[in-house]
């Protein structure tokens, strides 16, 4: 009788644990595909905006240029043209927000559409 209870318990445990082993990484335990094109997760819509700011060298994670907007927002351009990579440069830009992770962990990642000196 004891063997029967033990076998039943182990069988139930395996049945309950199996779905947890098949969850995809990065889905928060939802068990659904969440990569690009999966159609199962709504991505936030990119927001296009214009802003004035100052290019700022950030000496962290190997160093990078960010933009500090006049309203205090920190923007992390993914495509800053080389001629604008100057600490302290005043700029006006049109950009869109990006839903990506970065190693810098500083500011909102953005893609620049237009940028000019002020």
Phi and psi in degrees as a GROMACS rama.xvg file:
@    title "Ramachandran Plot"
@    xaxis  label "Phi"
@    yaxis  label "Psi"
@TYPE xy
-62.9498  -39.7096  UNK-2
-63.7636  -37.6517  UNK-3
-65.1235  -42.8928  UNK-4
-65.7207  -42.7256  UNK-5
-63.5588  -43.8282  UNK-6
-64.5345  -41.2777  UNK-7
-64.6038  -43.6875  UNK-8
-62.4431  -45.8748  UNK-9
-62.9868  -40.9473  UNK-10
-62.0194  -44.7378  UNK-11
-64.5609  -40.5031  UNK-12
-61.5288  -44.2178  UNK-13
-64.4102  -40.1854  UNK-14
-64.6377  -40.813  UNK-15
-74.7168  -31.5101  UNK-16
-82.2806  -25.9862  UNK-17
-56.8594  -46.5523  UNK-18
-61.4062  -33.8633  UNK-19
-65.974  -29.6311  UNK-20
-75.8074  -16.1386  UNK-21
-99.9587  -0.0241374  UNK-22
-65.4977  142.156  UNK-23
-81.174  144.35  UNK-24
-63.8889  142.527  UNK-25
83.5401  8.06234  UNK-26
-99.5137  2.09632  UNK-27
68.073  25.2727  UNK-28
82.9494  6.09086  UNK-29
-78.2748  -20.5338  UNK-30
74.0504  23.8166  UNK-31
-124.424  152.866  UNK-32
-68.2704  134.587  UNK-33
-126.425  13.7148  UNK-34
-78.8401  176.395  UNK-35
-58.4394  137.024  UNK-36
80.3636  2.25674  UNK-37
-73.2764  -28.3531  UNK-38
75.732  -1.08106  UNK-39
-97.3492  -11.6372  UNK-40
-131.688  125.121  UNK-41
-76.7755  125.086  UNK-42
-88.8201  143.695  UNK-43
-61.2873  141.226  UNK-44
-67.7193  138.524  UNK-45
-66.6098  140.609  UNK-46
-110.559  126.165  UNK-47
-94.4046  138.186  UNK-48
-151.322  162.515  UNK-49
-118.283  143.726  UNK-50
-157.984  150.798  UNK-51
-99.7934  142.947  UNK-52
-164.547  -172.655  UNK-53
-126.369  128.639  UNK-54
-67.8654  135.804  UNK-55
-137.565  123.872  UNK-56
-75.8447  128.194  UNK-57
-113.34  113.577  UNK-58
-85.0807  41.7179  UNK-59
-119.684  157.248  UNK-60
49.907  42.4726  UNK-61
90.9183  -10.6123  UNK-62
91.0201  140.621  UNK-63
-164.416  164.135  UNK-64
-99.4693  130.163  UNK-65
-118.504  177.939  UNK-66
-128.16  126.911  UNK-67
-100.156  113.273  UNK-68
-71.8783  158.669  UNK-69
-60.8035  -26.4033  UNK-70
-86.7536  5.4667  UNK-71
96.1621  -10.8895  UNK-72
-64.2298  143.566  UNK-73
-102.67  124.285  UNK-74
-113.99  137.109  UNK-75
-114.755  90.8335  UNK-76
-69.012  134.287  UNK-77
-90.9849  -7.27207  UNK-78
-143.209  44.8818  UNK-79
-68.1943  120.326  UNK-80
-61.0142  144.977  UNK-81
-55.8417  -36.5439  UNK-82
-68.7423  -11.7294  UNK-83
-103.696  1.45997  UNK-84
-83.4407  69.5879  UNK-85
-135.38  118.181  UNK-86
-58.3576  129.196  UNK-87
91.1039  -4.16094  UNK-88
-69.3171  127.747  UNK-89
-83.4542  128.102  UNK-90
-134.741  160.433  UNK-91
-123.439  130.536  UNK-92
-138.235  155.394  UNK-93
-116.214  128.817  UNK-94
-148.013  171.329  UNK-95
-128.054  145.538  UNK-96
-71.7654  149.846  UNK-97
-119.91  143.664  UNK-98
-100.467  73.1302  UNK-99
-135.695  158.568  UNK-100
-97.864  147.293  UNK-101
-131.755  161.449  UNK-102
-78.0823  -18.9425  UNK-103
-70.6798  -34.1892  UNK-104
50.9545  43.8029  UNK-105
-140.464  120.091  UNK-106
76.111  172.689  UNK-107
-86.7309  119.769  UNK-108
-61.5833  135.556  UNK-109
-138.68  156.617  UNK-110
-111.081  123.019  UNK-111
-80.7606  130.013  UNK-112
-97.0883  -40.2663  UNK-113
-143.583  142.192  UNK-114
-146.915  141.569  UNK-115
-146.433  153.044  UNK-116
-70.5973  149.736  UNK-117
